[in-house]
Amino acid sequence: MAKSHHDKIAVASGGANGIGQAFAQRLAQDGAHIVIADIASGSNTVSMVEQAGRQALACTCDVSSVESVKALASDVTKHFGRCDILINCAGIFPNQPFDEMTFADWRRVLAINLDSVFLMSAAFAPAMKQRQWGRIVNMASSTLGSVVSGFVHYMASKAGIVGITRALASELAPFGTTVNAISPGLTRSPGTLARVPRAGMASMEDEYTHAASMQAIKRPETPADLVGTVSFLTSDDAAFMTGQTLNVDGGRVRS
Ligand SMILES: NC(=O)c1ccc[n+]([C@@H]2O[C@H](COP(=O)([O-])OP(=O)(O)OC[C@H]3O[C@@H](n4cnc5c(N)ncnc54)[C@H](O)[C@@H]3O)[C@@H](O)[C@H]2O)c1
């Protein structure tokens, strides 16, 4: 029997590491061919995708740059002819108190986390519309529903992502294309491991343990906890679901 994502083409920004890499691996296991769009080397993810028996293309791409996203879209068209599934996972989350945050810090987070979703959607949605089938999945964050400090720019970018998810869903729904977002809790990844712990936390290990204590399911979240949701949202089974932001955070935020 054909797999759920048989021969679909999925573009995963941020697919070189962490959650994006886990998404790329899972979608390949589901039968998709994968494009990794990242500023970091995607070679490890390429191996994972090939191990799953699917084709992989790693593109160096800065998702906050108009030119870079344009070049990516051209590479994807040349190599695979189309993009059926767009996963906007690239993101940064520097922890900075507001009174130390410069306008350049603010702009950088907004550019990488939010402008990227505009640019990538603008690059790939028109062809999804034309083919009357597409799936876009964006990354929100449970910080939006939590009491945390140091993330004014980050929370603003993620609130923007919830907004673009809702708004774009209406425009693409008539064309068989859905737009949804996943909102994870604090998840172990290279990015969070490298980040400065929040005020009052001695290390990121402490922060993972603290986050777990705030969840209904009291263990730290990993990328593996998120892959089933992205698999579902990008499948035919999720065709009637759009504009939603799903909390996948061990029950930390309820809405
Ligand atoms: N890990 C968490 O706790 C958590 C929680 C909520 C939401 N998220 C969101 O999930 C996404 C992935 O997070 P992660 O923890 O896997 O991060 P990560 O840092 O481990 O991986 C992020 C990837 O994005 C890439 N990237 C960064 N800037 C880029 C750019 N300008 N262009 C292209 N690629 C770029 C990095 O090179 C890296 O490969 C982010 O959007 C993040 O905000 C993460």
Ligand as a Chemical Component Dictionary entry (heavy atoms), coordinates in Angstrom:
data_LIG
# 
_chem_comp.id                   LIG 
_chem_comp.type                 NON-POLYMER 
_chem_comp.pdbx_formal_charge   0 
_chem_comp.three_letter_code    LIG 
# 
loop_
_chem_comp_atom.comp_id 
_chem_comp_atom.atom_id 
_chem_comp_atom.alt_atom_id 
_chem_comp_atom.type_symbol 
_chem_comp_atom.charge 
_chem_comp_atom.model_Cartn_x 
_chem_comp_atom.model_Cartn_y 
_chem_comp_atom.model_Cartn_z 
_chem_comp_atom.pdbx_ordinal 
LIG N1  N1  N 0  12.754 24.053 20.814 1  
LIG C1  C1  C 0  11.756 24.679 21.453 2  
LIG O1  O1  O 0  11.652 24.686 22.700 3  
LIG C2  C2  C 0  10.700 25.369 20.667 4  
LIG C3  C3  C 0  9.496  25.722 21.309 5  
LIG C4  C4  C 0  8.526  26.392 20.590 6  
LIG C5  C5  C 0  8.738  26.693 19.253 7  
LIG N2  N2  N 1  9.907  26.341 18.669 8  
LIG C6  C6  C 0  10.101 26.720 17.262 9  
LIG O2  O2  O 0  10.461 25.578 16.504 10 
LIG C7  C7  C 0  11.351 25.960 15.472 11 
LIG C8  C8  C 0  12.596 25.082 15.500 12 
LIG O3  O3  O 0  13.227 25.196 16.756 13 
LIG P1  P1  P 0  14.445 24.258 17.181 14 
LIG O4  O4  O 0  14.408 24.187 18.652 15 
LIG O5  O5  O -1 14.457 23.026 16.382 16 
LIG O6  O6  O 0  15.672 25.205 16.765 17 
LIG P2  P2  P 0  17.170 24.810 16.346 18 
LIG O7  O7  O 0  17.979 26.047 16.620 19 
LIG O8  O8  O 0  17.606 23.548 16.967 20 
LIG O9  O9  O 0  17.026 24.639 14.770 21 
LIG C9  C9  C 0  16.649 25.752 14.000 22 
LIG C10 C10 C 0  17.187 25.634 12.594 23 
LIG O10 O10 O 0  16.850 26.852 11.907 24 
LIG C11 C11 C 0  17.967 27.244 11.145 25 
LIG N3  N3  N 0  17.946 28.687 10.883 26 
LIG C12 C12 C 0  18.133 29.704 11.756 27 
LIG N4  N4  N 0  18.097 30.878 11.113 28 
LIG C13 C13 C 0  17.860 30.599 9.807  29 
LIG C14 C14 C 0  17.726 31.399 8.640  30 
LIG N5  N5  N 0  17.830 32.727 8.677  31 
LIG N6  N6  N 0  17.482 30.781 7.467  32 
LIG C15 C15 C 0  17.400 29.426 7.400  33 
LIG N7  N7  N 0  17.539 28.624 8.465  34 
LIG C16 C16 C 0  17.771 29.209 9.656  35 
LIG C17 C17 C 0  19.165 26.842 12.006 36 
LIG O11 O11 O 0  20.358 26.783 11.244 37 
LIG C18 C18 C 0  18.717 25.504 12.542 38 
LIG O12 O12 O 0  19.072 24.454 11.678 39 
LIG C19 C19 C 0  11.623 27.460 15.670 40 
LIG O13 O13 O 0  10.767 28.191 14.827 41 
LIG C20 C20 C 0  11.261 27.686 17.120 42 
LIG O14 O14 O 0  10.864 29.009 17.379 43 
LIG C21 C21 C 0  10.886 25.686 19.323 44 
# 
loop_
_chem_comp_bond.comp_id 
_chem_comp_bond.atom_id_1 
_chem_comp_bond.atom_id_2 
_chem_comp_bond.value_order 
_chem_comp_bond.pdbx_ordinal 
LIG N1  C1  SING 1  
LIG C1  O1  DOUB 2  
LIG C1  C2  SING 3  
LIG C2  C3  SING 4  
LIG C2  C21 DOUB 5  
LIG C3  C4  DOUB 6  
LIG C4  C5  SING 7  
LIG C5  N2  DOUB 8  
LIG N2  C6  SING 9  
LIG N2  C21 SING 10 
LIG C6  O2  SING 11 
LIG C6  C20 SING 12 
LIG O2  C7  SING 13 
LIG C7  C8  SING 14 
LIG C7  C19 SING 15 
LIG C8  O3  SING 16 
LIG O3  P1  SING 17 
LIG P1  O4  DOUB 18 
LIG P1  O5  SING 19 
LIG P1  O6  SING 20 
LIG O6  P2  SING 21 
LIG P2  O7  DOUB 22 
LIG P2  O8  SING 23 
LIG P2  O9  SING 24 
LIG O9  C9  SING 25 
LIG C9  C10 SING 26 
LIG C10 O10 SING 27 
LIG C10 C18 SING 28 
LIG O10 C11 SING 29 
LIG C11 N3  SING 30 
LIG C11 C17 SING 31 
LIG N3  C12 SING 32 
LIG N3  C16 SING 33 
LIG C12 N4  DOUB 34 
LIG N4  C13 SING 35 
LIG C13 C14 SING 36 
LIG C13 C16 DOUB 37 
LIG C14 N5  SING 38 
LIG C14 N6  DOUB 39 
LIG N6  C15 SING 40 
LIG C15 N7  DOUB 41 
LIG N7  C16 SING 42 
LIG C17 O11 SING 43 
LIG C17 C18 SING 44 
LIG C18 O12 SING 45 
LIG C19 O13 SING 46 
LIG C19 C20 SING 47 
LIG C20 O14 SING 48 
# 
